[in-house]
Amino acid sequence: MGELSAGQPLVQAALTRQDAQMKHWLAALGATMLMQLVASFMGQSLPVIAPLIMASTGLAPERVGNLSSLTALATVLYLMIGGVFLSRMGPVRMLQLGTAMAVTALLVASLGQAWAIFLAAFMLGLGYGPTPPAGSRMLAATAPPAHRSLIFSIKQAGAPAGGALAGLIAAPVALAYGWPAALMLAFGVGVAAILVIQPLRPAFDAERNRAQLLRLSDIFSPRAISAPLASFKQNPALKRVTALSVSFAICQGCLFSFTVTWLVEKRGFDLVLAGSVFAVMQFAGVVARILLGWVADRTGNALANLVAQGFVAGGAILALALLPADAGFWPLALICAITGFFGASWNGISLAEVARLAPPGKVADATAGSTIFVFLGYVAGPSIFATLVSFTGSWTLPQILTAAQLLLASALVGLGLRTPRQGGAFP
């Protein structure tokens, strides 16, 4: 009994440390998921109310794809040069600054001019840029390794959740009060999020590098720009994860950019009903990101899981493209839900795998590097889709090609999984 009593302080101290660690990663998860949700809500508000914006500015409906591509291109720009800012400011401050850029973009968009809409799309992309590397840095440092895919997927569930809220809230507000009112609602949400995460800054920004300079020569130095891509040379396994993620990004970019406009222009839906279908697609992605992230942890082979998802998502997009015009609301909504479940739930698994494969101390750089290529997929997909619609007058052909490239990428990566690799680089 004496020995047990003497050991009680040690047991109590261990429990206290465990409790503190749990609170730390729960706080990181809560903050990163919130900012992911808010960033998505602000960013997806534009394509959700795009039919009204395009009509008021005299732009063709399919030009919404160019707006989405411009947003993704700006994110790529941030990811190439943003490492020095993250090092200097810390992840919480960068999440705040990114959100501040996004809310400013919404003010610019509310001017209602075509040039302002395009400028706002670019600014939204810059504002979103800190979200992946800052979030990964916080979670990689705190999340229990055995549950990493699940935790990253829960964080990434904020993206479709934000998109779903945009479909359910922004569309009715825009229809009732005008589309600038919907943008001002998103503006208020962004400002509130900046204030909410401020108390976390002392804990999570404590290790920021105060000596890091922010001169132009530091920001645009070859070393800083190449740092996100250098990790690919250190671990080639990152290339395969990223390649499949790019293919998913092309699909997701097209789905999120064009679903509402396609439903309004080609299926005769009103904006609120189209927004509801969009929300169904997004909510399915929320559920799937959590569920499939848990499955990836259980199977221990995240990339094989992503390959399987790619086949199902490609088939669902193909079914959506070939669905007869008279099929009715519920079959269309069901296929959209399946498409969102499998086609918009890859992000967290991908980010967790990138964090696992990243060289020691290079999680933020590896995440930025992988995300650069992913967002190039977001750039290319919607722009090519919009160009095909303009030149052919068909929405079906671009949808079929979107599905086909994901099916092909899944097949190629799946075949690669059967080939032994030296050094055990792949899971």
ABEGO torsion letter per residue (X at the ends): XAAAAAAAAAAAAAAAAAAAAAAAAAAAAAAAAAAAAAAAAAAAAAAAAAAAAAAAAGBBAAAAAAAAAAAAAAAAAAAAAAAAAAAAAEAAAAAAAAAAAAAAAAAAAAAGBAAAAAAAAAAAAAAAAAAAAAAAAAAAAABBAAAAAAAAAAAAAAAAAAAAAAAAAAAAAAAAAEAAAAAAAAAAAAAAAAAAAAAAAAAAAAABBAABBABAAAAABAAAAAAAAAAAAABAAAAAAAAAAAAAAAAAAAAAAAAAAAAAAAAGBBAAAAAAAAAAAAAAAAAAAAAAAAAAAAAGBAAAAAAAAAAAAAAAAAAAAABBAAAEAAAAAAAAAAAAAAAAAAAAAAAAAAAAABBBGAAAAAAAAAAAAAAAAAAAAAAAAAAAAAAAGBAAAAAAAAAAAAAAAAAAAAAAAABBBBGGABX
